[in-house]
Amino acid sequence: MTEPLKPTMLRFDSIDSTNLEAMRQARAGAQEGLCIVAREQTAGRGRLDRSWLSPRDAGLYLSIVLRPQLKLNVWPLVTLMGALAVSDALRHLYGLSTDIKWPNDVCVGDRKLCGILAETFETEAGSVCVLGIGINLLKAALPPELEALATSIESAAQAVPDAEALLQALLRRLALRYEQLQETDGAPSVLRDWTAVSSYAFGKIVHVVAGAEVFAGVTCGLEDDGALRVEIANGEIKVVRAGDVRSVRSKR
Ligand code: BT5
């Protein structure tokens, strides 16, 4: 039996990145459950050295230190269970029905409302996964150039969200999903739930950029470690572990 996740909060007015602070704290020995929250980030991080725009009080920016009791091959599922927890909280609080774009975007329609960045590393006290979550609360989170691609709770739910209520609801859902992941058969059960709510799981026509490889195909489920399976024109199945996947419309 693993211990339930009990978050302890460390709050900042302004910080470079909640993920970086969580990594610093974990290297200094922070226990599982330490949660860094900031009102703004001056160097919010996305995947692949991209940035996450994090203006003051316009989004929820948090990172949580996890020390999962899991085989290393299923650690990538932490990203998927994080997206499920965000979807659960948004449905519960605002009645929002969301999609999950593989691997880490929670979207309303085609627009990104939340990005997730899980970073894994070693510390003296064992392996750590820092799970970072950025959710756009207000329209003010987004500059004009992102308006076509992204959204906020204010736009999607037509309500100004209470950041603290969202934080508390999200932490509760995260604790539940994290428990689910660590149960016996937790990995297949998280994969099943993810597959049930993501339009990207099956039959999505996608364009994939994975390192130097670029191809198009149709999605056909996830591998045990959460990698996306994409069938290309000759029937071959490509397995995407890292990269960008975007939906493209059929030419028919
Ligand atoms: C992500 O990367 O989506 C992961 C974002 C994780 C952010 C959280 S905030 C708390 C924690 N601390 C951190 O430093 N990070 C985490 P990726 O899939 O690479 O998407 C990044 C791309 O999304 C950028 O290149 C922009 O195009 C777009 N983007 C940037 N800021 C955005 C925003 N606020 N809302 C929607 N899209 C945004």
Boltz pocket constraint, residues with backbone or C-beta under 6 A from the ligand:
constraints:
  - pocket:
      binder: B
      contacts: [[A, 16], [A, 17], [A, 18], [A, 19], [A, 20], [A, 41], [A, 43], [A, 44], [A, 45], [A, 46], [A, 47], [A, 48], [A, 50], [A, 51], [A, 52], [A, 53], [A, 54], [A, 59], [A, 60], [A, 61], [A, 62], [A, 63], [A, 104], [A, 105], [A, 112], [A, 113], [A, 114], [A, 115], [A, 116], [A, 117], [A, 132], [A, 133], [A, 134], [A, 135], [A, 136], [A, 141], [A, 142], [A, 146], [A, 149], [A, 150], [A, 151]]
      max_distance: 6.0
